[in-house]
């Protein structure tokens, strides 16, 4: 038994050390603080970005839904037909062989459109179309009159 107690005394020799308390959170200990702050910043940024993206997606969905209502479709179709008729009447007025208008001016959505049929030195008529937008930017187009007719292919019966 004496041998057993001697062995136990040798094995269980008490050693002395200081009790050290360390914080595990890097905000308190300072170890790895930069990485910790960066992680927090990335999480905040990701969350903020996700919220902004969700709000933007919801806004776009609401806008698409508003544009696809029956009333909105009807208005777009009506506008298209009105502009088509205006364009047809304008072209008939400018290119008609029976008392065609030689000049004219009209306003379309803030744009001033002026046209005039001018005879060039070669004897060919040209329509000079001038479009001035609300900011004063000017576009000039010359349209030859009496050319550009489509002819039927003589090889095709029709």
DRENKOLLO-735183 format. One record per residue (C-alpha): residue in one letter; x, y, z; residue number from 0. Coordinates in steps of 0.1 Angstrom, whole numbers. Example, Ala and Ser with C-alpha at 12.3 -4.5 7.8 and 13.67 -1.06 7.14 Angstrom:
<pts>
+-------+-------+-------+-------+--------+
| tivex |  east | north |    up | drenza |
+-------+-------+-------+-------+--------+
|     a |   123 |   -45 |    78 |      0 |
|     s |   137 |   -11 |    71 |      1 |
+-------+-------+-------+-------+--------+
</pts>
This chain:
<pts>
+-------+-------+-------+-------+--------+
| tivex |  east | north |    up | drenza |
+-------+-------+-------+-------+--------+
|     x |     0 |     0 |     0 |      0 |
|     x |    29 |    23 |     7 |      1 |
|     x |    41 |    17 |   -28 |      2 |
|     x |     7 |    26 |   -42 |      3 |
|     x |     5 |    58 |   -22 |      4 |
|     x |    40 |    68 |   -33 |      5 |
|     x |    30 |    62 |   -69 |      6 |
|     x |    -1 |    83 |   -65 |      7 |
|     x |    19 |   111 |   -49 |      8 |
|     x |    43 |   111 |   -78 |      9 |
|     x |    15 |   111 |  -104 |     10 |
|     x |    -7 |   136 |   -87 |     11 |
|     x |    19 |   163 |   -80 |     12 |
|     x |     1 |   195 |   -80 |     13 |
|     x |    14 |   221 |  -104 |     14 |
|     x |     7 |   258 |  -100 |     15 |
|     x |    -4 |   280 |  -129 |     16 |
|     x |   -22 |   313 |  -131 |     17 |
|     x |   -59 |   313 |  -139 |     18 |
|     x |   -63 |   333 |  -171 |     19 |
|     x |   -97 |   345 |  -183 |     20 |
|     x |  -100 |   353 |  -220 |     21 |
|     x |  -129 |   367 |  -239 |     22 |
|     x |  -140 |   346 |  -269 |     23 |
|     x |  -157 |   375 |  -286 |     24 |
|     x |  -131 |   394 |  -308 |     25 |
|     x |  -148 |   427 |  -300 |     26 |
|     x |  -136 |   423 |  -264 |     27 |
|     x |  -103 |   404 |  -268 |     28 |
|     x |   -90 |   422 |  -299 |     29 |
|     x |   -78 |   390 |  -314 |     30 |
|     x |   -92 |   387 |  -350 |     31 |
|     x |  -112 |   420 |  -345 |     32 |
|     x |  -107 |   432 |  -382 |     33 |
|     x |  -120 |   399 |  -396 |     34 |
|     x |  -149 |   400 |  -371 |     35 |
|     x |  -159 |   436 |  -381 |     36 |
|     x |  -156 |   427 |  -418 |     37 |
|     x |  -180 |   398 |  -413 |     38 |
|     x |  -205 |   419 |  -395 |     39 |
|     x |  -202 |   446 |  -422 |     40 |
|     x |  -207 |   420 |  -450 |     41 |
|     x |  -238 |   407 |  -433 |     42 |
|     x |  -253 |   441 |  -429 |     43 |
|     x |  -245 |   450 |  -465 |     44 |
|     x |  -260 |   417 |  -478 |     45 |
|     x |  -291 |   422 |  -458 |     46 |
|     x |  -295 |   459 |  -469 |     47 |
|     x |  -289 |   449 |  -506 |     48 |
|     x |  -315 |   420 |  -503 |     49 |
|     x |  -341 |   445 |  -490 |     50 |
|     x |  -334 |   470 |  -517 |     51 |
|     x |  -336 |   443 |  -544 |     52 |
|     x |  -369 |   430 |  -530 |     53 |
|     x |  -384 |   466 |  -530 |     54 |
|     x |  -372 |   472 |  -566 |     55 |
|     x |  -386 |   439 |  -578 |     56 |
|     x |  -419 |   446 |  -562 |     57 |
|     x |  -420 |   481 |  -577 |     58 |
|     x |  -413 |   467 |  -612 |     59 |
|     x |  -439 |   440 |  -608 |     60 |
|     x |  -465 |   466 |  -598 |     61 |
|     x |  -455 |   488 |  -628 |     62 |
|     x |  -458 |   458 |  -652 |     63 |
|     x |  -491 |   449 |  -637 |     64 |
|     x |  -504 |   485 |  -642 |     65 |
|     x |  -491 |   485 |  -678 |     66 |
|     x |  -509 |   452 |  -686 |     67 |
|     x |  -544 |   461 |  -675 |     68 |
|     x |  -572 |   460 |  -700 |     69 |
|     x |  -575 |   498 |  -699 |     70 |
|     x |  -538 |   504 |  -705 |     71 |
|     x |  -538 |   479 |  -734 |     72 |
|     x |  -569 |   496 |  -749 |     73 |
|     x |  -553 |   531 |  -746 |     74 |
|     x |  -521 |   519 |  -763 |     75 |
|     x |  -540 |   503 |  -791 |     76 |
|     x |  -562 |   534 |  -795 |     77 |
|     x |  -531 |   557 |  -796 |     78 |
|     x |  -515 |   534 |  -822 |     79 |
|     x |  -545 |   536 |  -844 |     80 |
|     x |  -548 |   573 |  -841 |     81 |
|     x |  -512 |   579 |  -850 |     82 |
|     x |  -515 |   555 |  -879 |     83 |
|     x |  -545 |   574 |  -892 |     84 |
|     x |  -527 |   607 |  -888 |     85 |
|     x |  -496 |   593 |  -905 |     86 |
|     x |  -518 |   580 |  -934 |     87 |
|     x |  -535 |   613 |  -938 |     88 |
|     x |  -502 |   632 |  -938 |     89 |
|     x |  -487 |   609 |  -963 |     90 |
|     x |  -517 |   612 |  -986 |     91 |
|     x |  -517 |   649 |  -983 |     92 |
|     x |  -479 |   651 |  -991 |     93 |
|     x |  -478 |   626 | -1019 |     94 |
|     x |  -512 |   629 | -1034 |     95 |
|     x |  -514 |   637 | -1071 |     96 |
|     x |  -546 |   656 | -1067 |     97 |
|     x |  -539 |   690 | -1052 |     98 |
|     x |  -512 |   679 | -1028 |     99 |
|     x |  -503 |   703 | -1001 |    100 |
|     x |  -471 |   721 | -1008 |    101 |
|     x |  -463 |   729 |  -972 |    102 |
|     x |  -476 |   725 |  -937 |    103 |
|     x |  -468 |   725 |  -900 |    104 |
|     x |  -481 |   705 |  -871 |    105 |
|     x |  -471 |   697 |  -835 |    106 |
|     x |  -469 |   662 |  -823 |    107 |
|     x |  -462 |   656 |  -785 |    108 |
|     x |  -441 |   688 |  -782 |    109 |
|     x |  -422 |   683 |  -815 |    110 |
|     x |  -428 |   709 |  -843 |    111 |
|     x |  -430 |   692 |  -877 |    112 |
|     x |  -427 |   713 |  -908 |    113 |
|     x |  -428 |   700 |  -944 |    114 |
|     x |  -425 |   717 |  -977 |    115 |
|     x |  -424 |   703 | -1013 |    116 |
|     x |  -394 |   719 | -1031 |    117 |
|     x |  -385 |   715 | -1067 |    118 |
|     x |  -347 |   710 | -1071 |    119 |
|     x |  -326 |   723 | -1100 |    120 |
|     x |  -329 |   689 | -1117 |    121 |
|     x |  -367 |   693 | -1119 |    122 |
|     x |  -373 |   666 | -1093 |    123 |
|     x |  -396 |   673 | -1064 |    124 |
|     x |  -384 |   667 | -1029 |    125 |
|     x |  -403 |   669 |  -996 |    126 |
|     x |  -381 |   686 |  -970 |    127 |
|     x |  -393 |   675 |  -935 |    128 |
|     x |  -380 |   694 |  -905 |    129 |
|     x |  -386 |   682 |  -870 |    130 |
|     x |  -377 |   703 |  -840 |    131 |
|     x |  -381 |   688 |  -805 |    132 |
|     x |  -389 |   707 |  -773 |    133 |
|     x |  -352 |   712 |  -766 |    134 |
|     x |  -345 |   728 |  -800 |    135 |
|     x |  -327 |   698 |  -815 |    136 |
|     x |  -334 |   697 |  -852 |    137 |
|     x |  -337 |   668 |  -877 |    138 |
|     x |  -340 |   674 |  -914 |    139 |
|     x |  -352 |   647 |  -938 |    140 |
|     x |  -354 |   649 |  -976 |    141 |
|     x |  -379 |   626 |  -992 |    142 |
|     x |  -379 |   623 | -1030 |    143 |
|     x |  -413 |   625 | -1046 |    144 |
|     x |  -421 |   602 | -1075 |    145 |
|     x |  -395 |   576 | -1069 |    146 |
|     x |  -394 |   545 | -1049 |    147 |
|     x |  -424 |   529 | -1065 |    148 |
|     x |  -428 |   492 | -1061 |    149 |
|     x |  -432 |   474 | -1094 |    150 |
|     x |  -446 |   440 | -1101 |    151 |
|     x |  -422 |   413 | -1112 |    152 |
|     x |  -431 |   405 | -1148 |    153 |
|     x |  -423 |   368 | -1142 |    154 |
|     x |  -449 |   365 | -1115 |    155 |
|     x |  -485 |   361 | -1125 |    156 |
|     x |  -508 |   380 | -1102 |    157 |
+-------+-------+-------+-------+--------+
</pts>
